[in-house]
Amino acid sequence: MGFLAFRGDPPPPPISDDIFISGFKTLKYLRVKQAAVTYNEIVAKKPPFGWFGEEEYKWLYTIGRHCPGPLLEQGPFAGLSTTAFTAGVRDADQIDGIKKMFISTDIFPMTPKNDKSEMGYPHYWKYHDGKGGIADLYVDSKYVGSAGEMGPERDKLLEQGLMPSMVGALNKNGLLPWVHVVVGSTYPNLKYGAAFFDTAHGIVEVVDRLPSWVATAEMAGDAPIIMSFHDHAGGPSCRDIIKEVFDIRDAETFDQTWAVEVHGLQPEYKKVLAALPSTADMTKKVYDSGGSLDVQSGEAQRVCNIVSTTMGKNLECAAGFEG
């Protein structure tokens, strides 16, 4: 599929024009559309394993169907969220007559049970003690976080291969023609109408990912963009930091997904980015703790307080880890 010119479908009569911005579907409009979706009518008949609630499933279907393309998903795991997003893109095509480009990208990490040394694949899980239990995730061969246990479902998927499992699930549900599956820790920086990120589960990943999110907002230019983050973007202190970077006009939570309407960047966003500490020390603390939630929450509060002081504000910087 090549790049196409996209436009939104016209608003339904009951919804007033004040919730549109030059054809862009605002969060106010999308809330109404999401509430009207019946979960059992859109859910995949053969859903892959994943952690995703009904309300956020309906939300991804909604932005897939009603937001202008191109559309982005980063971090789909085995593709449960992808089935929701793609179903919306499919219905926009088949029902509304609007074609959109949808890209879903992931690192598709290897199982900790395989030897990665000869293959050279840079994204993988590795047991913390070399035997089992706590597993550490490496992206581009760099430690980013830990899981207390893999669990039988994740173990099975990793042994099968996450990418073949995800592509297979999309194929079994008849959705593969409407999505481009891409491997990598980054994504093509296009002028997206909406994006869903499931790649920031704590302060280390939030700080690492902020530059790419900023680049996406810059690419959008004057056009607003709907950005959604799973796991509430890591907790309240992480959200406080994100709000100091992006000009967020509206926000909503669907299960564990935090959705925001972004109108570019805050005037002093560069000052915020410059104040952020290196992730090296944070990463070591999290690694040494085996991925302790208390340690991650404490580090998020520490970084949030740095931003608060730098900006001369009184951010709440509350405790809590929601990754």
C-alpha positions in Angstrom: 0.0 0.0 0.0 1.4 3.5 -0.9 0.8 6.7 0.9 -2.7 8.0 0.4 -4.5 11.3 1.0 -6.9 10.8 3.9 -10.0 12.6 5.1 -12.4 11.9 7.9 -16.0 10.8 7.4 -18.7 13.5 8.0 -20.0 13.9 11.6 -23.3 12.2 12.5 -26.2 14.7 12.9 -26.5 14.4 16.7 -22.9 15.7 17.2 -22.3 19.4 16.9 -19.6 21.0 14.7 -17.7 22.5 17.7 -15.9 19.3 18.3 -14.1 19.3 15.0 -10.9 21.1 14.2 -10.4 21.4 10.5 -11.7 17.9 9.9 -9.7 16.4 12.8 -11.7 14.2 15.2 -11.3 15.5 18.7 -11.2 13.4 21.8 -14.7 14.8 22.7 -16.0 13.4 19.4 -14.2 10.1 19.8 -15.5 9.6 23.3 -19.0 9.6 21.9 -18.1 7.1 19.1 -16.3 4.8 21.6 -19.3 4.7 23.9 -21.5 3.6 21.0 -19.3 0.6 20.0 -20.6 -2.8 21.1 -17.6 -4.9 22.2 -19.0 -8.3 21.2 -19.6 -7.0 17.7 -16.0 -6.0 17.0 -13.9 -8.3 19.1 -11.7 -10.8 17.2 -13.3 -14.2 16.9 -10.0 -15.8 17.6 -8.2 -13.3 19.8 -4.5 -13.8 20.7 -3.3 -13.7 24.3 -2.7 -10.3 25.8 -3.6 -7.8 28.6 -6.3 -5.6 27.2 -9.7 -4.5 28.7 -13.0 -4.1 26.8 -13.0 -0.3 27.0 -9.5 0.1 25.6 -10.3 -2.5 22.9 -13.3 -0.4 21.9 -11.1 2.7 22.0 -8.5 1.4 19.6 -11.2 0.2 17.2 -12.6 3.8 17.4 -9.4 5.6 16.6 -8.7 3.0 13.8 -12.0 3.7 12.2 -12.5 7.4 12.8 -9.0 9.1 13.0 -7.3 10.1 9.8 -4.3 8.1 8.7 -1.6 7.2 8.7 -2.0 5.4 12.0 0.7 3.9 14.3 0.9 1.2 17.0 4.2 0.5 18.8 4.5 -2.5 21.1 1.6 -4.8 20.3 3.1 -7.9 21.9 1.1 -10.8 20.4 -1.4 -8.5 18.7 -4.5 -8.4 20.9 -4.5 -4.6 20.7 -3.7 -4.8 17.0 -6.8 -6.8 16.2 -8.9 -4.0 17.7 -7.0 -1.2 15.8 -7.0 -3.1 12.6 -10.7 -3.9 12.8 -11.4 -0.2 12.9 -9.1 0.4 9.9 -10.9 -2.4 8.0 -14.4 -1.0 8.7 -13.2 2.5 7.7 -12.3 0.9 4.4 -15.2 -1.5 3.8 -18.0 0.5 5.4 -16.9 4.1 5.2 -14.9 3.8 1.9 -11.8 5.5 3.5 -8.5 3.7 3.1 -5.7 4.3 5.6 -2.2 3.2 6.2 -1.7 1.4 9.5 1.7 0.4 10.8 2.2 -1.8 13.8 5.8 -2.2 15.0 7.4 -4.2 17.8 10.8 -5.5 18.8 9.3 -9.1 19.0 11.9 -10.1 21.6 13.3 -13.7 21.8 12.6 -16.1 24.6 15.1 -16.2 27.5 15.5 -20.0 26.8 17.4 -19.4 23.5 21.1 -18.6 23.0 21.2 -15.2 21.3 25.0 -15.0 20.9 25.3 -16.5 17.4 22.1 -15.1 15.9 22.9 -11.5 16.7 19.2 -10.5 17.3 19.3 -7.4 19.5 15.9 -7.7 21.3 15.5 -10.5 23.8 14.6 -11.6 27.3 17.3 -12.9 29.6 16.9 -14.6 33.0 18.2 -12.3 35.8 20.1 -15.1 37.5 20.6 -17.2 34.3 18.2 -19.9 35.4 14.6 -18.7 35.7 12.2 -16.6 37.7 12.8 -12.8 37.1 13.5 -12.1 33.5 15.1 -8.9 32.1 14.2 -7.3 28.8 16.9 -6.0 26.4 16.1 -3.7 23.5 19.0 -3.0 21.1 21.0 -5.1 23.5 20.3 -2.6 26.3 18.5 -3.5 29.5 15.2 -1.6 29.9 13.2 -3.5 32.5 12.3 -6.7 34.3 9.3 -9.0 34.7 8.8 -10.9 38.0 7.8 -14.0 36.0 7.2 -14.8 32.4 4.0 -16.8 32.9 3.0 -19.9 30.9 1.1 -17.9 28.2 4.0 -15.6 27.5 6.5 -18.4 27.7 4.6 -20.3 25.0 4.3 -17.3 22.7 8.0 -16.5 23.0 8.9 -20.1 22.2 6.6 -20.0 19.1 8.0 -16.6 18.1 6.0 -13.4 18.8 6.0 -12.1 15.2 4.7 -15.3 13.6 2.1 -15.6 16.4 0.9 -12.1 15.9 0.8 -12.3 12.1 -0.9 -15.7 12.4 -3.6 -14.2 14.7 -4.2 -11.3 12.3 -4.5 -13.8 9.4 -6.9 -16.1 11.3 -9.1 -13.2 12.0 -9.0 -11.9 8.4 -7.3 -8.7 9.3 -3.9 -9.0 7.7 -4.6 -6.9 4.6 -5.2 -3.8 6.7 -1.9 -3.6 8.7 1.8 -3.4 8.0 3.8 -5.3 10.6 7.3 -3.9 11.1 10.2 -5.1 13.3 12.3 -2.6 15.2 12.7 -0.4 18.3 11.8 2.7 16.3 9.1 3.6 13.8 8.7 5.6 10.6 8.2 9.2 11.6 5.1 10.1 9.5 2.4 12.7 10.0 0.2 10.4 12.0 -3.5 11.1 12.8 -3.4 8.8 15.9 -0.8 6.6 17.6 -0.9 4.0 20.3 2.2 3.3 22.4 2.7 0.2 24.6 6.4 0.8 25.1 6.7 2.9 28.2 6.1 0.9 31.4 8.2 3.1 33.7 10.4 6.2 34.0 13.4 4.7 32.2 11.4 3.9 29.1 9.4 7.2 29.3 12.7 9.2 29.3 14.1 7.0 26.5 11.0 7.3 24.4 10.2 11.0 24.8 12.5 12.2 22.0 10.7 10.0 19.4 7.3 11.1 20.7 8.4 14.7 20.4 9.6 14.1 16.8 6.2 12.7 16.1 4.4 15.8 17.5 6.8 18.0 15.5 6.1 16.1 12.3 2.4 16.7 12.8 3.1 20.5 12.7 -0.1 22.5 13.2 -2.3 19.4 13.0 -3.4 17.9 16.3 -2.8 14.2 17.0 -4.5 11.6 19.3 -1.8 9.8 21.3 -2.7 6.9 23.5 -0.4 5.2 26.1 -1.0 1.8 27.7 -0.2 1.2 31.3 -1.1 4.8 32.0 2.4 5.8 30.6 4.0 4.4 33.8 2.3 6.3 36.6 1.3 9.7 37.9 4.8 11.2 38.0 5.5 10.1 34.5 2.3 11.6 33.3 3.2 14.9 35.0 6.5 15.0 33.0 4.7 14.2 29.7 2.2 17.0 30.3 5.1 19.4 30.6 6.4 18.4 27.2 3.2 18.2 25.1 0.3 20.7 24.8 -2.5 18.4 25.9 -5.9 19.9 25.5 -8.0 16.9 26.6 -7.4 13.5 28.2 -9.4 10.3 28.9 -8.6 6.9 30.5 -10.0 3.7 29.0 -9.1 0.8 31.4 -5.2 1.0 31.4 -4.9 3.3 28.3 -4.4 7.0 28.8 -5.5 8.9 25.7 -4.6 12.5 25.1 -5.4 15.1 22.4 -2.0 16.7 21.6 -1.7 20.1 19.9 2.0 20.3 19.4 4.6 21.0 22.1 4.7 23.2 25.2 6.6 26.5 24.6 9.5 25.4 27.0 9.5 21.7 26.2 13.3 21.8 25.3 14.0 23.1 28.8 12.1 20.0 30.2 14.1 17.6 28.0 17.4 19.2 28.9 16.6 18.8 32.6 15.9 15.0 32.4 18.8 13.0 33.9 20.6 10.3 32.1 18.9 7.0 32.3 22.1 5.1 33.2 21.8 5.5 37.0 18.1 4.8 36.9 18.6 1.7 34.8 21.2 0.4 37.2 19.0 0.9 40.2 16.0 -0.8 38.5 18.2 -3.7 37.4 19.9 -4.2 40.8 16.4 -4.3 42.4 15.1 -6.9 39.9 12.6 -4.5 38.5 11.2 -3.4 41.9 8.0 -1.4 41.5 8.9 0.8 44.5 12.3 1.6 43.0 10.7 2.6 39.7 8.0 4.7 41.4 10.7 6.4 43.5 12.8 7.2 40.4 9.8 8.6 38.6 9.1 10.9 41.6 12.7 12.0 41.7 12.8 12.9 38.0 9.4 14.6 38.2 10.7 16.8 41.1 13.7 17.8 39.0 11.3 18.9 36.2 9.0 20.6 38.7 12.0 22.6 40.1 13.4 23.4 36.7 10.1 24.7 35.4 9.3 26.7 38.6 6.1 24.7 39.2 4.6 22.7 41.9 3.9 19.4 40.2 2.3 16.8 42.4 4.8 14.1 41.5 2.8 11.4 43.3 4.0 7.9 44.1 2.7 5.0 42.1 3.8 2.6 39.3 1.2 1.6 36.8 3.3 -0.3 34.2 
